[in-house]
Amino acid sequence: MTIEAIILFGYNEFAREIAQQLRYTCPRIVVYALNNSDVEQAQAAGLEAHLADLEDNWDDLLSFDFSVTRIICALESEAENVFLTLSLRDRFPEAVIVALATTQENASKLRLAGANKVIAELQTTANLIIERLEKPVITRLLEALMDRQMDLKVAQIVLSEQSSAVGRHINELLESTQRDIIVLAVVDQRMSESFIFTAKGYNHLLNAGDVLVVIGYDKEIKAFEEEVGGVCETDRSHRSG
């Protein structure tokens, strides 16, 4: 299923990162913030943004098709997130609601309030720390790759409808292209929520709209882009080399 719209409540640090990640795969992201400052920041970032109030009756959301829309509750306050989730669930029982929580206790409250999925921020941070402790070599390598002085680059490539990679598995694609690149992760456009790291052995069947995160030398990445018919959606830093 193709997700056509994301309704994002809040525009704090986590919400901004969510919007940044999803804007490459979702055609429409609409931000609802509780103060003018956040609305202005979202608009300055090129997003559609509106001022909201927790007492709203949410008539503005009636125009969305909730079979292809996802709601993300990422307000700064846990209590406000619970109230918002309750309110939205009551008004839109068919909607898919994802909420952020800082603790497992709050995650339980959000599930009881009607969230379909809860992402625990502390759990995510803990996973990052574990990765750093258990796999320090990989962590240092990734940090080095992010250094703009390195010849190696990281790029993310969106697969178009016409891409030759669509309908093929990642392993099959890499065997046929014979390029010196590593596909680090893929974002499934149907899920639109997280990276799937290929290091865990996941051989994903590729669809139009999927995003490949690749590592390699500039020349190899450009050649790979041309071969698969994808579109590079990075900050274009690898093009300057």
Salt bridges, closest charged atoms under 4 A:
GLU48 OE2 - ARG28 NH2 3.06
GLU48 OE2 - HIS50 NE2 3.20
ASP59 OD1 - ARG91 NH2 2.85
GLU131 OE2 - LYS135 NZ 3.89
GLU143 OE2 - ARG132 NH2 3.01
GLU172 OE2 - ARG168 NE 3.66
ASP188 OD2 - ARG190 NH2 3.18
GLU193 OE1 - LYS117 NZ 3.04
ASP210 OD2 - HIS204 NE2 2.80
ASP218 OD2 - LYS222 NZ 3.14
GLU220 OE1 - ARG179 NH1 3.84
GLU225 OE2 - HIS238 NE2 3.32
GLU225 OE1 - ARG239 NH2 3.20
GLU227 OE2 - ARG179 NH2 2.78
ASP235 OD2 - ARG148 NH2 2.85
